[in-house]
Amino acid sequence: MAKSINLSVIAEGAETEEQAQHLQKNGCDQMQGYLFSIRLSANQLINFVKDNDPVQDKSNEYSNMK
């Protein structure tokens, strides 16, 4: 129904690979749940993103340029 009115579908609570595959086959655009990560506090999330960000911060390279 969401797709028929041009909305994205996001599923919460994906815990197994089978659930994720089922959701994907049935048009789910994005998922979250224990399959991907345990619940994280704000600080844990910040550290997770810092530790796993594939794009390195280039701000220091350009800080002295004008």
mmCIF file as gemmi writes it, N, C-alpha and C atoms, coordinates in Angstrom:
data_model
loop_
_atom_site.group_PDB
_atom_site.id
_atom_site.type_symbol
_atom_site.label_atom_id
_atom_site.label_alt_id
_atom_site.label_comp_id
_atom_site.label_asym_id
_atom_site.label_entity_id
_atom_site.label_seq_id
_atom_site.pdbx_PDB_ins_code
_atom_site.Cartn_x
_atom_site.Cartn_y
_atom_site.Cartn_z
_atom_site.occupancy
_atom_site.B_iso_or_equiv
_atom_site.pdbx_formal_charge
_atom_site.auth_seq_id
_atom_site.auth_asym_id
_atom_site.pdbx_PDB_model_num
ATOM 1 N N . MET Axp A 1 ? 0.822 -1.185 0 1 0 ? 1 A 1
ATOM 2 C CA . MET Axp A 1 ? 0 0 0 1 0 ? 1 A 1
ATOM 3 C C . MET Axp A 1 ? 0.874 1.261 0 1 0 ? 1 A 1
ATOM 4 N N . ALA Axp A 2 ? 1.943 1.265 0.788 1 0 ? 2 A 1
ATOM 5 C CA . ALA Axp A 2 ? 2.813 2.443 0.842 1 0 ? 2 A 1
ATOM 6 C C . ALA Axp A 2 ? 3.413 2.739 -0.523 1 0 ? 2 A 1
ATOM 7 N N . LYS Axp A 3 ? 3.814 1.699 -1.227 1 0 ? 3 A 1
ATOM 8 C CA . LYS Axp A 3 ? 4.416 1.889 -2.554 1 0 ? 3 A 1
ATOM 9 C C . LYS Axp A 3 ? 3.425 2.536 -3.518 1 0 ? 3 A 1
ATOM 10 N N . SER Axp A 4 ? 2.149 2.214 -3.371 1 0 ? 4 A 1
ATOM 11 C CA . SER Axp A 4 ? 1.145 2.759 -4.284 1 0 ? 4 A 1
ATOM 12 C C . SER Axp A 4 ? 0.973 4.266 -4.127 1 0 ? 4 A 1
ATOM 13 N N . ILE Axp A 5 ? 1.397 4.806 -2.981 1 0 ? 5 A 1
ATOM 14 C CA . ILE Axp A 5 ? 1.341 6.26 -2.795 1 0 ? 5 A 1
ATOM 15 C C . ILE Axp A 5 ? 2.745 6.853 -2.69 1 0 ? 5 A 1
ATOM 16 N N . ASN Axp A 6 ? 3.71 6.117 -3.266 1 0 ? 6 A 1
ATOM 17 C CA . ASN Axp A 6 ? 5.088 6.584 -3.419 1 0 ? 6 A 1
ATOM 18 C C . ASN Axp A 6 ? 5.799 6.848 -2.087 1 0 ? 6 A 1
ATOM 19 N N . LEU Axp A 7 ? 5.587 5.972 -1.114 1 0 ? 7 A 1
ATOM 20 C CA . LEU Axp A 7 ? 6.277 6.064 0.169 1 0 ? 7 A 1
ATOM 21 C C . LEU Axp A 7 ? 7.298 4.942 0.292 1 0 ? 7 A 1
ATOM 22 N N . SER Axp A 8 ? 8.359 5.192 1.025 1 0 ? 8 A 1
ATOM 23 C CA . SER Axp A 8 ? 9.333 4.147 1.328 1 0 ? 8 A 1
ATOM 24 C C . SER Axp A 8 ? 8.795 3.27 2.449 1 0 ? 8 A 1
ATOM 25 N N . VAL Axp A 9 ? 9.192 2.007 2.425 1 0 ? 9 A 1
ATOM 26 C CA . VAL Axp A 9 ? 8.77 1.064 3.452 1 0 ? 9 A 1
ATOM 27 C C . VAL Axp A 9 ? 9.98 0.722 4.313 1 0 ? 9 A 1
ATOM 28 N N . ILE Axp A 10 ? 9.835 0.925 5.627 1 0 ? 10 A 1
ATOM 29 C CA . ILE Axp A 10 ? 10.906 0.641 6.579 1 0 ? 10 A 1
ATOM 30 C C . ILE Axp A 10 ? 10.37 -0.347 7.608 1 0 ? 10 A 1
ATOM 31 N N . ALA Axp A 11 ? 11.083 -1.46 7.784 1 0 ? 11 A 1
ATOM 32 C CA . ALA Axp A 11 ? 10.671 -2.477 8.753 1 0 ? 11 A 1
ATOM 33 C C . ALA Axp A 11 ? 11.541 -2.39 9.998 1 0 ? 11 A 1
ATOM 34 N N . GLU Axp A 12 ? 10.921 -2.5 11.145 1 0 ? 12 A 1
ATOM 35 C CA . GLU Axp A 12 ? 11.632 -2.513 12.416 1 0 ? 12 A 1
ATOM 36 C C . GLU Axp A 12 ? 11.506 -3.906 13.003 1 0 ? 12 A 1
ATOM 37 N N . GLY Axp A 13 ? 12.613 -4.422 13.53 1 0 ? 13 A 1
ATOM 38 C CA . GLY Axp A 13 ? 12.555 -5.708 14.209 1 0 ? 13 A 1
ATOM 39 C C . GLY Axp A 13 ? 13.065 -6.889 13.409 1 0 ? 13 A 1
ATOM 40 N N . ALA Axp A 14 ? 13.835 -6.654 12.36 1 0 ? 14 A 1
ATOM 41 C CA . ALA Axp A 14 ? 14.409 -7.768 11.598 1 0 ? 14 A 1
ATOM 42 C C . ALA Axp A 14 ? 15.476 -8.445 12.457 1 0 ? 14 A 1
ATOM 43 N N . GLU Axp A 15 ? 15.244 -9.718 12.767 1 0 ? 15 A 1
ATOM 44 C CA . GLU Axp A 15 ? 16.162 -10.43 13.65 1 0 ? 15 A 1
ATOM 45 C C . GLU Axp A 15 ? 16.902 -11.57 12.966 1 0 ? 15 A 1
ATOM 46 N N . THR Axp A 16 ? 16.382 -12.061 11.857 1 0 ? 16 A 1
ATOM 47 C CA . THR Axp A 16 ? 17.031 -13.181 11.176 1 0 ? 16 A 1
ATOM 48 C C . THR Axp A 16 ? 17.232 -12.857 9.699 1 0 ? 16 A 1
ATOM 49 N N . GLU Axp A 17 ? 18.158 -13.569 9.091 1 0 ? 17 A 1
ATOM 50 C CA . GLU Axp A 17 ? 18.407 -13.404 7.659 1 0 ? 17 A 1
ATOM 51 C C . GLU Axp A 17 ? 17.155 -13.768 6.857 1 0 ? 17 A 1
ATOM 52 N N . GLU Axp A 18 ? 16.439 -14.773 7.311 1 0 ? 18 A 1
ATOM 53 C CA . GLU Axp A 18 ? 15.214 -15.185 6.624 1 0 ? 18 A 1
ATOM 54 C C . GLU Axp A 18 ? 14.174 -14.068 6.642 1 0 ? 18 A 1
ATOM 55 N N . GLN Axp A 19 ? 14.036 -13.403 7.773 1 0 ? 19 A 1
ATOM 56 C CA . GLN Axp A 19 ? 13.097 -12.281 7.855 1 0 ? 19 A 1
ATOM 57 C C . GLN Axp A 19 ? 13.521 -11.163 6.904 1 0 ? 19 A 1
ATOM 58 N N . ALA Axp A 20 ? 14.805 -10.858 6.881 1 0 ? 20 A 1
ATOM 59 C CA . ALA Axp A 20 ? 15.305 -9.79 6.015 1 0 ? 20 A 1
ATOM 60 C C . ALA Axp A 20 ? 15.062 -10.129 4.547 1 0 ? 20 A 1
ATOM 61 N N . GLN Axp A 21 ? 15.307 -11.369 4.172 1 0 ? 21 A 1
ATOM 62 C CA . GLN Axp A 21 ? 15.075 -11.782 2.788 1 0 ? 21 A 1
ATOM 63 C C . GLN Axp A 21 ? 13.594 -11.682 2.433 1 0 ? 21 A 1
ATOM 64 N N . HIS Axp A 22 ? 12.735 -12.104 3.348 1 0 ? 22 A 1
ATOM 65 C CA . HIS Axp A 22 ? 11.291 -12.018 3.118 1 0 ? 22 A 1
ATOM 66 C C . HIS Axp A 22 ? 10.855 -10.561 2.947 1 0 ? 22 A 1
ATOM 67 N N . LEU Axp A 23 ? 11.346 -9.702 3.82 1 0 ? 23 A 1
ATOM 68 C CA . LEU Axp A 23 ? 10.99 -8.286 3.738 1 0 ? 23 A 1
ATOM 69 C C . LEU Axp A 23 ? 11.471 -7.674 2.424 1 0 ? 23 A 1
ATOM 70 N N . GLN Axp A 24 ? 12.695 -7.996 2.044 1 0 ? 24 A 1
ATOM 71 C CA . GLN Axp A 24 ? 13.242 -7.452 0.803 1 0 ? 24 A 1
ATOM 72 C C . GLN Axp A 24 ? 12.445 -7.941 -0.407 1 0 ? 24 A 1
ATOM 73 N N . LYS Axp A 25 ? 12.122 -9.224 -0.433 1 0 ? 25 A 1
ATOM 74 C CA . LYS Axp A 25 ? 11.343 -9.779 -1.546 1 0 ? 25 A 1
ATOM 75 C C . LYS Axp A 25 ? 9.964 -9.149 -1.645 1 0 ? 25 A 1
ATOM 76 N N . ASN Axp A 26 ? 9.458 -8.65 -0.527 1 0 ? 26 A 1
ATOM 77 C CA . ASN Axp A 26 ? 8.121 -8.067 -0.506 1 0 ? 26 A 1
ATOM 78 C C . ASN Axp A 26 ? 8.126 -6.542 -0.529 1 0 ? 26 A 1
ATOM 79 N N . GLY Axp A 27 ? 9.235 -5.971 -0.995 1 0 ? 27 A 1
ATOM 80 C CA . GLY Axp A 27 ? 9.262 -4.544 -1.272 1 0 ? 27 A 1
ATOM 81 C C . GLY Axp A 27 ? 9.71 -3.63 -0.153 1 0 ? 27 A 1
ATOM 82 N N . CYS Axp A 28 ? 10.277 -4.183 0.899 1 0 ? 28 A 1
ATOM 83 C CA . CYS Axp A 28 ? 10.757 -3.34 1.991 1 0 ? 28 A 1
ATOM 84 C C . CYS Axp A 28 ? 12.046 -2.639 1.553 1 0 ? 28 A 1
ATOM 85 N N . ASP Axp A 29 ? 12.084 -1.323 1.714 1 0 ? 29 A 1
ATOM 86 C CA . ASP Axp A 29 ? 13.238 -0.54 1.274 1 0 ? 29 A 1
ATOM 87 C C . ASP Axp A 29 ? 14.379 -0.535 2.281 1 0 ? 29 A 1
ATOM 88 N N . GLN Axp A 30 ? 14.051 -0.471 3.562 1 0 ? 30 A 1
ATOM 89 C CA . GLN Axp A 30 ? 15.068 -0.408 4.612 1 0 ? 30 A 1
ATOM 90 C C . GLN Axp A 30 ? 14.595 -1.21 5.812 1 0 ? 30 A 1
ATOM 91 N N . MET Axp A 31 ? 15.57 -1.667 6.606 1 0 ? 31 A 1
ATOM 92 C CA . MET Axp A 31 ? 15.253 -2.466 7.79 1 0 ? 31 A 1
ATOM 93 C C . MET Axp A 31 ? 16.157 -2.07 8.943 1 0 ? 31 A 1
ATOM 94 N N . GLN Axp A 32 ? 15.675 -2.353 10.123 1 0 ? 32 A 1
ATOM 95 C CA . GLN Axp A 32 ? 16.511 -2.229 11.31 1 0 ? 32 A 1
ATOM 96 C C . GLN Axp A 32 ? 16.136 -3.355 12.247 1 0 ? 32 A 1
ATOM 97 N N . GLY Axp A 33 ? 17.035 -3.673 13.147 1 0 ? 33 A 1
ATOM 98 C CA . GLY Axp A 33 ? 16.764 -4.728 14.11 1 0 ? 33 A 1
ATOM 99 C C . GLY Axp A 33 ? 18.048 -5.403 14.55 1 0 ? 33 A 1
ATOM 100 N N . TYR Axp A 34 ? 17.902 -6.398 15.415 1 0 ? 34 A 1
ATOM 101 C CA . TYR Axp A 34 ? 19.061 -7.078 15.982 1 0 ? 34 A 1
ATOM 102 C C . TYR Axp A 34 ? 19.9 -7.802 14.941 1 0 ? 34 A 1
ATOM 103 N N . LEU Axp A 35 ? 19.35 -8.076 13.773 1 0 ? 35 A 1
ATOM 104 C CA . LEU Axp A 35 ? 20.152 -8.676 12.707 1 0 ? 35 A 1
ATOM 105 C C . LEU Axp A 35 ? 21.31 -7.759 12.336 1 0 ? 35 A 1
ATOM 106 N N . PHE Axp A 36 ? 21.093 -6.471 12.433 1 0 ? 36 A 1
ATOM 107 C CA . PHE Axp A 36 ? 22.093 -5.488 12.018 1 0 ? 36 A 1
ATOM 108 C C . PHE Axp A 36 ? 22.902 -4.936 13.183 1 0 ? 36 A 1
ATOM 109 N N . SER Axp A 37 ? 22.28 -4.763 14.33 1 0 ? 37 A 1
ATOM 110 C CA . SER Axp A 37 ? 22.984 -4.227 15.494 1 0 ? 37 A 1
ATOM 111 C C . SER Axp A 37 ? 22.109 -4.355 16.732 1 0 ? 37 A 1
ATOM 112 N N . ILE Axp A 38 ? 22.764 -4.533 17.866 1 0 ? 38 A 1
ATOM 113 C CA . ILE Axp A 38 ? 22.037 -4.459 19.124 1 0 ? 38 A 1
ATOM 114 C C . ILE Axp A 38 ? 21.663 -3.003 19.377 1 0 ? 38 A 1
ATOM 115 N N . ARG Axp A 39 ? 20.811 -2.768 20.335 1 0 ? 39 A 1
ATOM 116 C CA . ARG Axp A 39 ? 20.434 -1.399 20.686 1 0 ? 39 A 1
ATOM 117 C C . ARG Axp A 39 ? 21.671 -0.668 21.199 1 0 ? 39 A 1
ATOM 118 N N . LEU Axp A 40 ? 21.87 0.557 20.72 1 0 ? 40 A 1
ATOM 119 C CA . LEU Axp A 40 ? 23.029 1.352 21.107 1 0 ? 40 A 1
ATOM 120 C C . LEU Axp A 40 ? 22.589 2.658 21.756 1 0 ? 40 A 1
ATOM 121 N N . SER Axp A 41 ? 23.349 3.084 22.76 1 0 ? 41 A 1
ATOM 122 C CA . SER Axp A 41 ? 23.119 4.411 23.332 1 0 ? 41 A 1
ATOM 123 C C . SER Axp A 41 ? 23.633 5.443 22.327 1 0 ? 41 A 1
ATOM 124 N N . ALA Axp A 42 ? 23.356 6.698 22.572 1 0 ? 42 A 1
ATOM 125 C CA . ALA Axp A 42 ? 23.826 7.755 21.669 1 0 ? 42 A 1
ATOM 126 C C . ALA Axp A 42 ? 25.348 7.739 21.558 1 0 ? 42 A 1
ATOM 127 N N . ASN Axp A 43 ? 26.037 7.61 22.679 1 0 ? 43 A 1
ATOM 128 C CA . ASN Axp A 43 ? 27.503 7.582 22.651 1 0 ? 43 A 1
ATOM 129 C C . ASN Axp A 43 ? 28.03 6.348 21.931 1 0 ? 43 A 1
ATOM 130 N N . GLN Axp A 44 ? 27.387 5.207 22.141 1 0 ? 44 A 1
ATOM 131 C CA . GLN Axp A 44 ? 27.802 3.991 21.443 1 0 ? 44 A 1
ATOM 132 C C . GLN Axp A 44 ? 27.609 4.145 19.937 1 0 ? 44 A 1
ATOM 133 N N . LEU Axp A 45 ? 26.517 4.78 19.537 1 0 ? 45 A 1
ATOM 134 C CA . LEU Axp A 45 ? 26.259 4.999 18.114 1 0 ? 45 A 1
ATOM 135 C C . LEU Axp A 45 ? 27.323 5.905 17.503 1 0 ? 45 A 1
ATOM 136 N N . ILE Axp A 46 ? 27.661 6.974 18.199 1 0 ? 46 A 1
ATOM 137 C CA . ILE Axp A 46 ? 28.696 7.889 17.705 1 0 ? 46 A 1
ATOM 138 C C . ILE Axp A 46 ? 30.008 7.138 17.514 1 0 ? 46 A 1
ATOM 139 N N . ASN Axp A 47 ? 30.397 6.342 18.498 1 0 ? 47 A 1
ATOM 140 C CA . ASN Axp A 47 ? 31.637 5.571 18.388 1 0 ? 47 A 1
ATOM 141 C C . ASN Axp A 47 ? 31.556 4.534 17.277 1 0 ? 47 A 1
ATOM 142 N N . PHE Axp A 48 ? 30.409 3.894 17.127 1 0 ? 48 A 1
ATOM 143 C CA . PHE Axp A 48 ? 30.231 2.906 16.061 1 0 ? 48 A 1
ATOM 144 C C . PHE Axp A 48 ? 30.417 3.549 14.691 1 0 ? 48 A 1
ATOM 145 N N . VAL Axp A 49 ? 29.8 4.707 14.499 1 0 ? 49 A 1
ATOM 146 C CA . VAL Axp A 49 ? 29.91 5.399 13.211 1 0 ? 49 A 1
ATOM 147 C C . VAL Axp A 49 ? 31.356 5.832 12.966 1 0 ? 49 A 1
ATOM 148 N N . LYS Axp A 50 ? 32.003 6.37 13.984 1 0 ? 50 A 1
ATOM 149 C CA . LYS Axp A 50 ? 33.403 6.782 13.836 1 0 ? 50 A 1
ATOM 150 C C . LYS Axp A 50 ? 34.293 5.601 13.469 1 0 ? 50 A 1
ATOM 151 N N . ASP Axp A 51 ? 34.074 4.469 14.122 1 0 ? 51 A 1
ATOM 152 C CA . ASP Axp A 51 ? 34.916 3.291 13.906 1 0 ? 51 A 1
ATOM 153 C C . ASP Axp A 51 ? 34.628 2.577 12.595 1 0 ? 51 A 1
ATOM 154 N N . ASN Axp A 52 ? 33.447 2.785 12.026 1 0 ? 52 A 1
ATOM 155 C CA . ASN Axp A 52 ? 33.04 2.031 10.842 1 0 ? 52 A 1
ATOM 156 C C . ASN Axp A 52 ? 32.734 2.899 9.634 1 0 ? 52 A 1
ATOM 157 N N . ASP Axp A 53 ? 33.07 4.165 9.69 1 0 ? 53 A 1
ATOM 158 C CA . ASP Axp A 53 ? 32.78 5.075 8.587 1 0 ? 53 A 1
ATOM 159 C C . ASP Axp A 53 ? 33.774 4.848 7.458 1 0 ? 53 A 1
ATOM 160 N N . PRO Axp A 54 ? 33.308 4.415 6.284 1 0 ? 54 A 1
ATOM 161 C CA . PRO Axp A 54 ? 34.235 4.178 5.178 1 0 ? 54 A 1
ATOM 162 C C . PRO Axp A 54 ? 34.774 5.46 4.557 1 0 ? 54 A 1
ATOM 163 N N . VAL Axp A 55 ? 34.13 6.57 4.826 1 0 ? 55 A 1
ATOM 164 C CA . VAL Axp A 55 ? 34.583 7.849 4.287 1 0 ? 55 A 1
ATOM 165 C C . VAL Axp A 55 ? 35.402 8.539 5.367 1 0 ? 55 A 1
ATOM 166 N N . GLN Axp A 56 ? 36.665 8.741 5.092 1 0 ? 56 A 1
ATOM 167 C CA . GLN Axp A 56 ? 37.527 9.37 6.087 1 0 ? 56 A 1
ATOM 168 C C . GLN Axp A 56 ? 37.284 10.866 6.117 1 0 ? 56 A 1
ATOM 169 N N . ASP Axp A 57 ? 37.384 11.436 7.302 1 0 ? 57 A 1
ATOM 170 C CA . ASP Axp A 57 ? 37.192 12.869 7.484 1 0 ? 57 A 1
ATOM 171 C C . ASP Axp A 57 ? 38.375 13.611 6.882 1 0 ? 57 A 1
ATOM 172 N N . LYS Axp A 58 ? 38.101 14.443 5.907 1 0 ? 58 A 1
ATOM 173 C CA . LYS Axp A 58 ? 39.153 15.198 5.223 1 0 ? 58 A 1
ATOM 174 C C . LYS Axp A 58 ? 39.223 16.64 5.705 1 0 ? 58 A 1
ATOM 175 N N . SER Axp A 59 ? 38.469 16.984 6.742 1 0 ? 59 A 1
ATOM 176 C CA . SER Axp A 59 ? 38.404 18.381 7.164 1 0 ? 59 A 1
ATOM 177 C C . SER Axp A 59 ? 39.76 18.926 7.586 1 0 ? 59 A 1
ATOM 178 N N . ASN Axp A 60 ? 40.599 18.119 8.211 1 0 ? 60 A 1
ATOM 179 C CA . ASN Axp A 60 ? 41.918 18.597 8.633 1 0 ? 60 A 1
ATOM 180 C C . ASN Axp A 60 ? 42.807 18.948 7.452 1 0 ? 60 A 1
ATOM 181 N N . GLU Axp A 61 ? 42.638 18.254 6.339 1 0 ? 61 A 1
ATOM 182 C CA . GLU Axp A 61 ? 43.45 18.525 5.159 1 0 ? 61 A 1
ATOM 183 C C . GLU Axp A 61 ? 43.178 19.915 4.599 1 0 ? 61 A 1
ATOM 184 N N . TYR Axp A 62 ? 41.97 20.391 4.798 1 0 ? 62 A 1
ATOM 185 C CA . TYR Axp A 62 ? 41.57 21.652 4.193 1 0 ? 62 A 1
ATOM 186 C C . TYR Axp A 62 ? 41.49 22.799 5.191 1 0 ? 62 A 1
ATOM 187 N N . SER Axp A 63 ? 41.749 22.539 6.46 1 0 ? 63 A 1
ATOM 188 C CA . SER Axp A 63 ? 41.57 23.577 7.474 1 0 ? 63 A 1
ATOM 189 C C . SER Axp A 63 ? 42.54 24.741 7.309 1 0 ? 63 A 1
ATOM 190 N N . ASN Axp A 64 ? 43.707 24.508 6.731 1 0 ? 64 A 1
ATOM 191 C CA . ASN Axp A 64 ? 44.685 25.583 6.555 1 0 ? 64 A 1
ATOM 192 C C . ASN Axp A 64 ? 44.608 26.243 5.184 1 0 ? 64 A 1
ATOM 193 N N . MET Axp A 65 ? 43.737 25.76 4.342 1 0 ? 65 A 1
ATOM 194 C CA . MET Axp A 65 ? 43.605 26.335 2.997 1 0 ? 65 A 1
ATOM 195 C C . MET Axp A 65 ? 42.649 27.514 3.024 1 0 ? 65 A 1
ATOM 196 N N . LYS Axp A 66 ? 42.928 28.496 2.204 1 0 ? 66 A 1
ATOM 197 C CA . LYS Axp A 66 ? 42.029 29.661 2.107 1 0 ? 66 A 1
ATOM 198 C C . LYS Axp A 66 ? 41.728 29.965 0.679 1 0 ? 66 A 1
